[in-house]
Amino acid sequence: MDGEKKVVMYGLYAAQQVPDLPEIEQYYKDWDIWTLNDFYRGFNDFKPHRIFQVHHSLDKCAKRKWSSDWKERYNASGAEVITAEIINGVNVEQQTIFPFQEAFSEFPPEFFCSSFNYMMAMAYLEGYTHINIERVALTSSEEEYTGQARGILYAIREMEKRGVSVDWPYRVMWEKYLKDYNIAEDDILIKREKVYGCPSYTPKTVNFLGMYWPEVGTMEEQRIMDCDELWTLNDWYTFYDVKPHAVFNPCDETFTGHQDSRRFVDWVKRYNESGAKIVTLGKVYGINNQHLFSWARGVKEFGEDFFTSTLSYMFAQAIWEGYEVINIYGVRMEAESEYAYQLPGIMRAINECTQRGIQVNCRFIPEWIDKMTSKTVDWANMKGGKVPYFHSDNSQAKIELMVDGL
């Protein structure tokens, strides 16, 4: 039928006993063929289209005769190799990193409890309509195989919910096993703390730190710093003794708009002493490690009205830099004045991230969602005003923006 995409996924069961695949290969001649790990160990002249190698244990097996040349065999196969990260020695041109961000937005991390679950997730993301699983029995008494069989059943059911046809000859046997041992369908998947085969992989994470002290003051510093990068804004040093990686300040260069005289004291000196990257809209003289936000790119990609607060700039930068998880601390947006105008923009930015598969975590999001139907938030401000958020229309930042071509 037109529009059908079919893939057969080969395991290694009985490969030594039945090394040739003439009948099966003839049957699947119009299908894409995927396999995994050391497929060459048992099959003669087998030419898969893809090899999934999502863990690194084969490096540890290099002293074994049958796996010492696995990288050379990968290159000789001509197959595309799907990996968790670039593996030295495998032809980079035929190597593809597994799409973690897209997969994790569709399936929970514990979904990935076997190589075949990776295969099924990728097949779904690429629009395959039929999946057949061959030579995967998992009948060994090893606990790992029992867990993986349960995980494959779970994955099959998830595929079928999404309209993908899956055939696995050993499905009936394993479903009977679960029934005999009274394993509930809800418990079919064994929870795992780490993604199978790739313990080194963690989503690229950035933490946003605001100034809402009642929340942050109760947290351990380690929790705030537990990320690839910590980003904050304005005069964070007035509140916290932390070392951020980046400070966002899209306001003007004088801070004349702030009414609290205790804030922004020696702020240029503090910025320089922090060692952080200082992200601004325009040139602020005296700052050493300054980086200009790409305003032209921001307007082109999100629109001018996207930028209703400093957090909006942080969200845009996080999207551009490929972060997969954004944790927000110290941001509540409870006041009914300035924050009532900024909150709609923040919710819009969160929605933008969600649509791109980026996970955004903040304990106040349910509270913000409740305000969507409240009169305390003017949702018309989602479209913003005539100028983006910063304090003065006549600021140096505004002048520098004109140079940027806008």
Secondary structure, DSSP 8 states (H G I E B T S, - for coil): -TT--EEEEE--TTTTTS---HHHHHHTTTSEEEEETTGGGT-SS---SEEEE-S-HHHHTTTSGGGTTHHHHHHHHT-EEEESS--TTS-GGGEEE--HHHHHHHS-GGG--SHHHHHHHHHHHTT--EEEEES----SS-HHHHHHHHHHHHHHHHHHHTT-EEE-TTHHHHHHHHHHTT--GGG-S---SS-TT-TT----EEEEE-S-HHHHTTS-HHHHH-SSEEEEETTGGGT-----SEEEE-S-SS-TT---TTSSTTHHHHHHHHT-EEEESS--TT-SSEEE--HHHHHHHH-GGG-SSHHHHHHHHHHHTT-SEEEEES-----SSHHHHHHHHHHHHHHHHHHTT-EEE-TTHHHHHHGGGSTTS-GGGGG--SS-SSS-TTSHHHHHHHHTT-
